[in-house]
């Protein structure tokens, strides 16, 4: 496994907020393993790119975004379904990933994070030699 979610309270908090407010607060993501990297795509629509923060600390990738209310003093709120505030998603990275070479880009409400796979973790072809009848392969 290359990426695992890591937030011991997220499930309980998400269930609690969904029950109380009728909506989830976890940043949804897709994770895709490619030949040389792992690509994470986070849905963060309506987020100012300046408020996106991606950090790595001791093998944990943290993505934080902030959505601020956009209204003037004279506005009267009729319906409020969008959640405001700061949202964070944490993922524990495998030691097979190169945390020092992570790249992130934000486009059309999607934050894409690319994490290269370390060379020793990439699939490799193993040569199969034909053994002669005299020698056996050492165990």
Buried (B, 14 or more C-beta within 10 A) or exposed (E): EBBEEBBEEBEEEBEEBEEEEEEEBBBEBEBEEEEEBBEBBBEBEEBEEEEBEBEBEEEBBBBBBBBEEEEEEEEEEEEEEEEEEEBBBBBBBBEBBBBEEBEBEBEEEBBBBBBBBEEEBEEEEEEEEEEEEEEEEEE
